[in-house]
Amino acid sequence: MSTHLVSTATTDQILALQFLVGWAGEGHCEPSRLGWWRTDVVDEMGGGDFFRRLLPRTYPWASLEAARRAAMLADRKARSMMADPDGVRTLFFWGFELDEQLTGRIRDLKMGGKELEDGEVQPLAPTATLPFPEGLYPGGYFDRQRLEEALRALAPDAAYQALPTGRQVKAPLPGDPARAARMLAGCLVPLGTEYIPPFFRL
């Protein structure tokens, strides 16, 4: 899989899935969602309110970025238990080049906006900018069954081998990172009580 010159459409598809899973994995919110990480950084009545007061212009992105960061830490911990952790690709670990592109794209989205007639710049909204699965988005109503169905539908033919350290996808890593992300997200199903990373082995 080449990571050179990845399009913004590709990075946006990956980020949408990272943000969605990051939000869904939160466990300190009320009501709790999947409980994969001990955070509550997105919901407006929870930790999201902190970001809204601290960063009034970019708080929707900042809160999603924090949930993504929590997911990345959990993913890193899980990968550390694998043989050759740098030789795998997960939804939250793509190798240096693509990971840097994703970080840069988040920065661009946070700084971007739409100029209004009065000259003011309206910040971009994550839900209007990124291609989240239909009817699902961070901050919306959480329905575990609906989330499982949506993730499974991303890659209905994706299969994996369950290992003690994760779920190894039974396919070579696709050349298209967006397709790889859909397969990895699909292999999160069934959703367990803890984060079990699907992965491709290089």
Backbone bond lengths (Angstrom), bond angles and torsions (degrees), N, CA, C in turn:
res aa  C-N    CA-C-N  psi(-1)  N-CA   C-N-CA  omega(-1)  CA-C   N-CA-C  phi
1 M - - - 1.464 - - 1.519 109.27 -
2 S 1.310 117.47 114.21 1.457 120.99 177.14 1.518 109.89 -78.15
3 T 1.328 116.21 136.83 1.458 119.95 179.01 1.520 111.26 -107.87
4 H 1.344 118.36 9.80 1.450 121.21 179.61 1.527 109.61 -80.61
5 L 1.327 115.92 138.49 1.454 122.25 173.25 1.528 112.61 53.31
6 V 1.311 116.24 44.95 1.461 119.86 175.49 1.524 108.44 -70.67
7 S 1.314 117.35 134.35 1.459 121.57 -176.31 1.522 111.43 -71.37
8 T 1.332 115.67 159.22 1.465 119.25 176.25 1.524 110.65 -65.70
9 A 1.326 117.68 -29.36 1.466 119.48 176.20 1.523 110.23 -61.67
10 T 1.327 116.41 -38.78 1.464 120.54 178.92 1.521 111.19 -69.92
11 T 1.328 117.39 -47.86 1.465 119.26 179.30 1.520 110.77 -61.05
12 D 1.330 117.24 -37.41 1.465 119.86 -179.08 1.522 111.61 -67.30
13 Q 1.327 117.38 -36.24 1.467 119.75 176.68 1.527 111.11 -64.98
14 I 1.321 116.53 -41.70 1.465 120.13 178.58 1.522 110.52 -66.19
15 L 1.326 116.81 -45.91 1.462 120.10 -179.02 1.524 111.80 -62.72
16 A 1.326 117.09 -38.37 1.464 119.57 178.69 1.523 110.45 -58.49
17 L 1.319 117.13 -43.24 1.465 120.54 -179.95 1.520 111.14 -72.00
18 Q 1.328 117.67 -38.91 1.463 119.89 177.02 1.526 110.92 -62.38
19 F 1.310 117.02 -45.44 1.464 120.29 -179.77 1.525 111.16 -65.66
20 L 1.329 116.68 -41.00 1.460 120.21 -179.30 1.525 110.65 -63.02
21 V 1.323 116.93 -47.24 1.463 120.53 -179.78 1.527 110.35 -68.93
22 G 1.335 116.86 -37.76 1.458 119.73 176.65 1.515 112.13 -58.79
23 W 1.325 116.16 -43.82 1.472 121.15 177.76 1.518 110.97 -67.97
24 A 1.324 117.07 -46.86 1.464 120.67 -177.31 1.519 111.71 -63.29
25 G 1.332 117.54 -28.93 1.458 120.91 -176.98 1.512 114.85 -78.13
26 E 1.331 117.73 -6.40 1.468 119.79 -176.75 1.529 111.71 -65.76
27 G 1.336 114.62 145.23 1.462 119.27 -177.31 1.508 115.54 -124.79
28 H 1.336 118.59 -12.66 1.463 120.34 -178.40 1.520 112.67 -95.57
29 C 1.311 116.82 8.90 1.460 121.52 179.05 1.525 109.41 -86.60
30 E 1.330 115.18 168.13 1.465 121.11 176.89 1.519 109.07 -123.48
31 P 1.345 117.14 117.66 1.464 126.32 -6.31 1.526 110.97 -73.98
32 S 1.318 115.59 158.70 1.457 120.72 179.30 1.525 109.99 -65.10
33 R 1.329 115.15 147.77 1.459 118.96 175.11 1.536 108.44 -99.23
34 L 1.306 119.82 -119.59 1.468 120.24 -175.21 1.525 113.12 -77.05
35 G 1.319 117.30 -24.38 1.457 120.29 178.00 1.516 114.41 72.59
36 W 1.319 117.29 29.07 1.464 120.55 -178.99 1.521 111.84 -80.47
37 W 1.330 117.29 -28.67 1.467 121.50 175.30 1.519 108.19 -136.99
38 R 1.318 114.70 150.49 1.463 120.11 -172.54 1.524 109.82 -89.99
39 T 1.322 115.14 70.45 1.458 120.40 -179.25 1.520 110.50 -134.34
40 D 1.315 114.50 161.29 1.463 123.83 171.32 1.523 105.60 -150.16
41 V 1.319 116.39 80.26 1.460 119.99 -171.42 1.523 113.80 -118.97
42 V 1.331 117.75 -2.56 1.464 120.05 -174.60 1.523 112.24 -108.31
43 D 1.316 118.33 -45.85 1.460 121.58 -172.73 1.524 111.49 -60.53
44 E 1.333 116.14 134.57 1.459 121.03 -176.85 1.523 112.86 -63.35
45 M 1.316 117.59 -27.98 1.458 120.32 178.83 1.527 111.67 -88.43
46 G 1.327 117.01 -0.66 1.458 121.60 179.28 1.510 110.39 -119.61
47 G 1.331 115.23 -130.20 1.451 119.91 -177.44 1.512 114.09 -65.19
48 G 1.333 117.09 -21.83 1.451 119.16 177.78 1.513 112.69 -60.93
49 D 1.333 116.81 -27.66 1.464 120.67 178.37 1.522 111.07 -64.65
50 F 1.327 116.53 -35.63 1.471 120.55 177.24 1.521 110.46 -60.40
51 F 1.320 116.68 -47.02 1.460 120.01 -180.00 1.526 111.22 -66.58
52 R 1.318 117.34 -34.69 1.467 120.25 179.60 1.522 110.96 -63.68
53 R 1.331 116.75 -39.34 1.462 119.88 179.07 1.525 111.70 -76.99
54 L 1.327 116.83 -35.16 1.461 120.72 -178.24 1.521 112.19 -77.03
55 L 1.341 116.47 -40.24 1.465 122.20 -174.75 1.524 109.09 -132.02
56 P 1.337 117.69 73.01 1.472 119.89 -171.66 1.520 114.55 -59.56
57 R 1.327 118.25 -27.15 1.465 119.52 -178.17 1.523 112.49 -85.10
58 T 1.305 116.88 -37.90 1.469 119.92 -171.67 1.521 113.18 -114.88
59 Y 1.345 117.87 12.82 1.471 118.62 -173.67 1.534 114.47 -58.50
60 P 1.350 120.68 -34.84 1.478 116.50 178.73 1.527 111.99 -60.02
61 W 1.323 116.19 -38.90 1.462 120.34 179.02 1.525 111.14 -74.00
62 A 1.336 116.72 -40.45 1.467 120.18 -178.20 1.522 111.54 -62.98
63 S 1.326 117.14 -40.21 1.464 119.57 -179.33 1.528 110.75 -69.40
64 L 1.329 116.85 -40.34 1.468 119.38 176.80 1.524 111.00 -66.57
65 E 1.321 116.21 -36.59 1.458 120.33 177.86 1.531 110.53 -63.51
66 A 1.337 116.69 -37.38 1.465 120.24 178.62 1.526 111.09 -68.02
67 A 1.331 117.19 -40.38 1.470 120.28 176.88 1.525 110.33 -64.93
68 R 1.315 116.24 -40.57 1.472 120.82 176.65 1.517 110.42 -61.43
69 R 1.324 116.87 -40.79 1.462 120.81 179.69 1.529 110.79 -63.47
70 A 1.325 117.10 -41.38 1.469 120.24 177.38 1.522 110.54 -61.29
71 A 1.333 116.07 -41.06 1.463 119.98 178.26 1.524 111.10 -65.26
72 M 1.319 116.82 -39.93 1.458 120.50 179.76 1.526 111.55 -63.87
73 L 1.333 116.60 -37.87 1.466 120.10 177.90 1.523 111.05 -65.78
74 A 1.337 116.45 -42.11 1.467 119.97 177.22 1.520 110.39 -64.66
75 D 1.325 116.02 -38.99 1.463 120.89 179.10 1.528 110.65 -65.22
76 R 1.324 116.47 -42.46 1.466 120.24 179.16 1.521 110.72 -62.68
77 K 1.317 116.70 -42.01 1.467 120.30 178.64 1.529 110.54 -61.95
78 A 1.336 116.45 -42.56 1.465 120.07 179.44 1.521 110.84 -65.68
79 R 1.334 116.80 -41.60 1.466 119.79 -179.91 1.521 112.24 -66.70
80 S 1.329 117.03 -28.22 1.466 119.84 -179.55 1.521 111.87 -64.63
81 M 1.336 116.56 -17.66 1.462 121.14 178.58 1.525 112.00 -87.43
82 M 1.338 116.73 -6.85 1.461 121.09 -178.33 1.521 110.87 -91.14
83 A 1.312 116.23 155.93 1.459 120.73 168.78 1.527 108.36 -70.29
84 D 1.327 116.97 132.76 1.465 122.48 179.40 1.531 111.21 51.08
85 P 1.339 117.69 66.77 1.466 120.51 -177.01 1.525 114.11 -61.56
86 D 1.336 117.55 -24.85 1.462 119.69 177.66 1.521 112.09 -77.87
87 G 1.333 116.52 -9.63 1.458 120.86 -179.19 1.513 113.54 -96.19
88 V 1.326 116.78 19.76 1.459 121.02 176.00 1.521 108.69 -125.06
89 R 1.316 115.95 163.94 1.455 122.48 173.65 1.522 107.66 -129.56
90 T 1.332 115.13 129.77 1.457 121.93 178.48 1.522 108.68 -123.90
91 L 1.304 116.42 176.96 1.465 120.10 178.29 1.524 111.30 -60.34
92 F 1.328 117.04 -26.27 1.463 121.06 -176.71 1.524 113.40 -112.41
93 F 1.320 117.60 9.49 1.465 120.93 177.78 1.523 108.87 -145.78
94 W 1.353 115.25 112.56 1.464 121.39 -175.38 1.520 113.01 -118.75
95 G 1.311 117.78 3.92 1.453 120.46 -172.30 1.517 109.85 92.84
96 F 1.319 116.49 160.41 1.464 121.64 -168.70 1.520 113.11 -55.96
97 E 1.330 117.79 -49.51 1.460 120.19 -171.35 1.523 112.28 -63.12
98 L 1.317 117.25 -50.09 1.457 119.31 -177.89 1.525 111.04 -71.64
99 D 1.318 117.47 -36.36 1.463 119.10 176.38 1.526 110.89 -60.47
100 E 1.326 116.69 -38.76 1.461 120.13 177.27 1.526 111.25 -66.48
101 Q 1.328 117.13 -37.82 1.464 120.01 177.59 1.524 110.98 -64.19
102 L 1.320 116.58 -39.24 1.461 120.14 178.74 1.524 110.67 -64.94
103 T 1.325 116.79 -42.35 1.465 120.52 177.83 1.523 110.66 -62.39
104 G 1.320 116.37 -42.90 1.452 120.14 178.38 1.514 112.49 -64.61
105 R 1.318 116.74 -36.50 1.465 120.03 179.19 1.523 110.69 -67.51
106 I 1.329 117.70 -38.62 1.465 119.98 175.57 1.522 109.90 -60.41
107 R 1.309 116.94 -43.75 1.464 120.96 178.84 1.524 110.66 -59.65
108 D 1.325 117.20 -44.07 1.464 120.42 179.60 1.528 111.26 -63.77
109 L 1.316 116.94 -41.07 1.460 120.57 -179.75 1.524 111.08 -65.78
110 K 1.323 116.85 -38.45 1.466 120.57 178.80 1.525 111.35 -65.50
111 M 1.326 116.61 -35.82 1.460 120.65 -176.85 1.520 112.57 -88.07
112 G 1.336 117.19 -15.37 1.456 120.72 -176.41 1.516 112.50 -76.85
113 G 1.321 114.67 172.91 1.452 119.36 178.81 1.515 111.26 176.67
114 K 1.318 114.61 174.20 1.461 121.90 179.60 1.521 108.57 -112.87
115 E 1.332 115.78 125.50 1.458 119.68 -179.17 1.525 109.87 -77.38
116 L 1.326 115.86 127.89 1.456 122.33 -179.91 1.525 110.53 -91.07
117 E 1.341 116.10 171.45 1.460 120.65 -176.74 1.521 112.31 -61.91
118 D 1.332 116.91 -31.49 1.462 119.84 -179.17 1.526 112.86 -83.34
119 G 1.321 116.51 5.45 1.452 120.29 178.31 1.509 114.58 91.49
120 E 1.323 116.58 -12.02 1.458 120.13 177.20 1.533 109.78 -71.22
121 V 1.313 115.35 153.60 1.462 120.77 178.65 1.520 108.78 -108.16
122 Q 1.322 115.77 119.20 1.464 121.50 178.72 1.526 109.11 -86.42
123 P 1.336 117.78 121.09 1.471 119.58 -179.23 1.523 111.32 -60.87
124 L 1.312 115.43 151.94 1.459 120.61 175.89 1.519 109.79 -71.38
125 A 1.325 116.08 139.88 1.465 121.33 177.43 1.523 108.63 -98.21
126 P 1.332 117.93 130.81 1.465 119.27 -179.67 1.522 113.61 -53.83
127 T 1.330 116.71 -42.72 1.465 119.42 -175.74 1.524 112.20 -68.48
128 A 1.323 117.53 -23.33 1.462 120.74 179.38 1.522 112.18 -95.57
129 T 1.322 116.78 -11.30 1.456 121.05 -173.60 1.517 113.20 -105.04
130 L 1.328 117.03 -37.65 1.460 121.33 -175.01 1.523 111.50 -100.10
131 P 1.324 117.35 149.50 1.474 121.37 -176.78 1.530 112.80 -85.28
132 F 1.322 116.08 71.20 1.458 119.56 176.02 1.529 109.64 -68.74
133 P 1.347 117.17 152.08 1.472 119.18 174.97 1.523 110.15 -54.20
134 E 1.307 116.37 144.51 1.465 121.35 -174.46 1.528 111.37 -54.42
135 G 1.328 115.38 126.61 1.460 121.17 176.33 1.512 114.72 81.51
136 L 1.334 117.67 -0.98 1.462 121.11 -179.80 1.522 109.35 -124.01
137 Y 1.307 116.21 132.80 1.459 120.23 176.65 1.523 108.86 -162.34
138 P 1.334 117.48 151.04 1.462 120.47 178.49 1.520 111.27 -59.47
139 G 1.308 115.45 135.18 1.456 120.65 -178.13 1.511 113.17 93.64
140 G 1.322 117.31 -10.47 1.454 120.52 177.75 1.517 111.43 -84.57
141 Y 1.314 115.36 -170.37 1.467 120.43 179.13 1.521 109.26 -71.15
142 F 1.325 116.13 132.68 1.459 120.19 -178.88 1.517 110.08 -95.20
143 D 1.312 115.22 122.05 1.458 122.53 176.58 1.525 106.50 -130.94
144 R 1.313 116.55 110.26 1.464 121.40 -174.80 1.526 112.19 -57.66
145 Q 1.327 116.94 -45.70 1.461 120.13 -178.20 1.525 110.78 -64.66
146 R 1.309 116.17 -42.01 1.464 119.78 179.63 1.530 110.86 -64.55
147 L 1.331 115.95 -38.61 1.458 119.40 177.74 1.524 110.56 -64.09
148 E 1.318 117.25 -44.60 1.465 120.42 178.31 1.523 110.92 -59.50
149 E 1.311 116.69 -44.18 1.461 120.21 -179.74 1.525 111.08 -62.77
150 A 1.332 116.26 -41.54 1.462 119.96 -178.93 1.526 111.25 -67.88
151 L 1.325 117.33 -41.07 1.461 120.23 179.00 1.524 110.98 -66.86
152 R 1.325 116.77 -42.02 1.466 120.63 179.23 1.529 110.55 -62.11
153 A 1.328 116.23 -37.38 1.464 120.59 -178.03 1.530 112.51 -68.99
154 L 1.328 117.80 -18.99 1.461 120.47 178.95 1.521 111.86 -65.31
155 A 1.326 116.28 -32.99 1.467 121.13 -178.44 1.518 108.41 -152.46
156 P 1.336 117.07 72.65 1.470 120.10 -173.20 1.523 114.28 -61.55
157 D 1.324 117.89 -21.77 1.465 120.72 -178.74 1.528 112.98 -94.54
158 A 1.326 116.94 -2.89 1.464 119.58 -178.12 1.526 110.14 -70.03
159 A 1.317 115.65 135.89 1.466 121.39 178.92 1.520 108.38 -132.53
160 Y 1.318 115.32 159.01 1.460 119.02 -178.35 1.520 110.41 -143.68
161 Q 1.318 114.48 160.92 1.460 122.11 172.53 1.522 107.71 -104.03
162 A 1.324 116.56 122.73 1.463 120.76 179.96 1.524 109.55 -76.02
163 L 1.324 115.69 121.80 1.455 122.86 178.51 1.527 108.90 -119.59
164 P 1.309 118.64 163.68 1.471 119.68 178.55 1.527 113.25 -59.40
165 T 1.330 117.01 -25.96 1.461 120.63 -176.00 1.521 114.01 -102.46
166 G 1.327 118.46 -3.39 1.452 119.99 -179.26 1.514 111.73 160.47
167 R 1.329 115.76 -165.22 1.456 122.17 -178.93 1.523 108.53 -117.78
168 Q 1.319 116.86 105.85 1.459 120.82 -178.28 1.520 109.90 -83.01
169 V 1.330 115.67 119.77 1.458 121.02 -178.19 1.522 109.35 -65.54
170 K 1.337 115.39 133.85 1.467 120.92 -178.12 1.524 110.59 -86.80
171 A 1.297 115.50 62.58 1.464 121.60 178.25 1.519 107.48 -167.80
172 P 1.331 116.99 155.21 1.466 119.10 173.16 1.529 109.69 -67.67
173 L 1.309 116.13 155.88 1.457 120.75 176.27 1.523 109.39 -63.17
174 P 1.346 118.97 120.69 1.466 120.43 179.98 1.524 111.81 -63.48
175 G 1.317 115.69 154.11 1.448 119.87 175.49 1.513 112.77 -70.61
176 D 1.323 117.39 -22.53 1.462 123.10 179.58 1.529 108.71 -93.41
177 P 1.342 118.77 111.34 1.460 120.15 -178.76 1.528 113.51 -59.94
178 A 1.335 117.29 -31.83 1.464 119.37 179.77 1.525 110.49 -65.75
179 R 1.323 116.55 -40.94 1.470 119.42 176.45 1.525 110.29 -65.40
180 A 1.314 117.01 -41.18 1.462 120.23 177.23 1.525 110.52 -59.10
181 A 1.329 116.99 -41.42 1.467 120.68 179.52 1.519 111.27 -63.73
182 R 1.332 116.94 -40.85 1.464 119.87 178.76 1.529 110.63 -63.91
183 M 1.324 116.97 -40.64 1.461 120.25 179.47 1.528 110.79 -65.98
184 L 1.317 116.65 -42.15 1.466 120.35 179.09 1.520 111.05 -64.35
185 A 1.330 116.37 -42.67 1.465 119.20 178.35 1.521 110.61 -64.88
186 G 1.334 117.00 -40.02 1.455 120.18 178.92 1.515 112.67 -63.05
187 C 1.328 116.43 -32.49 1.467 120.48 -178.66 1.527 112.78 -81.30
188 L 1.320 117.95 1.33 1.468 120.50 169.63 1.526 111.01 -71.10
189 V 1.320 116.36 -19.70 1.467 122.55 -179.06 1.523 109.43 -84.85
190 P 1.334 118.34 134.22 1.465 126.86 1.87 1.526 112.24 -74.85
191 L 1.322 115.12 146.50 1.456 121.47 -179.48 1.521 109.30 -75.49
192 G 1.319 116.93 120.68 1.452 121.32 -177.66 1.515 112.75 -94.00
193 T 1.314 115.61 -172.63 1.466 121.31 179.79 1.522 111.74 -83.44
194 E 1.328 117.29 -9.93 1.455 121.76 174.74 1.519 108.80 -140.01
195 Y 1.319 115.72 161.66 1.460 120.76 -178.17 1.523 110.30 -73.54
196 I 1.326 115.82 118.41 1.461 122.81 176.27 1.527 106.63 -116.12
197 P 1.328 118.48 108.63 1.468 119.68 -170.76 1.524 113.88 -75.46
198 P 1.323 117.93 122.34 1.463 119.68 164.75 1.530 108.45 -69.62
199 F 1.321 117.58 147.87 1.458 119.39 -178.41 1.521 110.94 -153.90
200 F 1.326 113.28 152.12 1.460 121.80 167.22 1.523 107.71 -98.91
201 R 1.304 116.80 139.94 1.460 121.23 172.77 1.519 108.30 -96.89
202 L 1.329 117.45 127.03 1.463 121.18 -179.50 1.524 110.76 -71.70
